[in-house]
Amino acid sequence: MFNSFKSRRNICEKVLVSGIKPTGNIHFGNYFGAMKQNINIANGGEYESYIFIADYHALTTERNADNLRKQSLEIAATYIACGLDLNKVILFKQSSVPQVTELTWIFNNLITMPFLMRAHAFKDSEAKNSEVNVGLFDYPVLMAADILIYGGDLVPVGQDQKQHIEYARDIVGFYNRAYNVEEFKLPKELIQKEIGSIPGIDGQKMSKSYNNHIELFCSNEDLKKRVMSIVTDSANPEDKKNPDENNIYKIHRLFLSEDEDMKLRAKYSNGGYGYKEAKENLLKVIMKWREGKKEKFDDLMSDENKLVKLLEKNGNLAREVAEKKMEIIRKQVGLV
Ligand code: TYM
């Protein structure tokens, strides 16, 4: 099954790299912000695609080993259930490639603390007075290593990751200048402009840490509870409403074609479209979207061993590519 991926290295000029942290179940912010693009581009076959489960990054916050293992498999199952073509992509665990931590260490020596202190994630954690661990502080460097070790050109991500890609680009310059080489190329982010940041049920950015998210494959009861608790104003059903200020609409539109979107917008602005009806319609749309996918997800999760083997096999392929790169890097920096 994966041999066909191997041969892609010779036919694809460009490389796609993208990761998701296994710190909870996948939600629609992850899906519409990054996964959907990853799947479409990878399945299109023009890119040599590396999609991974960022379990090293998850260690910055996750302390429960069983959760980490399980959540990692859930990401793999989610990708497959949502249609990722395993013949066109290498789907693996970040930790199958310890070479990324080696490259992170090499990069660490080329950057300064003030450079990393500008990172939003670091500043947010500090503002909350939480004690920032060194892993979290170094997070952008590990992410740069993830992208650069495979020679990533394109990195589909949500708006919140933009700064991390900028860090990766800066690190390309630091390395190439320090060793007077043209070893790493500049990666570019792909952010869906019109959706950039997907709101959660309270209107803030959808995030596991705000607990305002809607999971792709939660139970039907949980899905209903989440959708029905989307925060709205107190307008009456007959009132005319501005869709762009409405949390139900902002989530609903993600599932629609342009034409369907226009029709939904008109319902809001004409009046006579109450929030209860709007939520029920959104629930129907999500249920329809899940048809077939949730069953596939549940089926994949019922045989965890099979997923473990698949990830191991793919991890070996990714590691081979990374090791080749590191052989060059070790020579350039003088380790061998
Ligand atoms: P993570 O796990 O937080 O999120 C995975 C992807 O989902 C996107 N996303 C969103 N997009 C739009 N609206 C939202 N509300 C929303 N919530 C999440 C994120 O932008 C991301 O693209 N650091 C990364 C994982 C990572 C990575 C990488 C990504 C590690 N190495 C290398 C790309 C390349 C992260 O924590 O994503």
Residues whose N, C-alpha, C, O or C-beta is under 5 A from the ligand:
A	BS01	TYM	V17 S18 G19 I20 K21 G29 N30 G33 A34 A54 H57 M143 D146 V155 P156 V157 G158 Q159 D160 Q161 G196 S197 I198 K205 M206
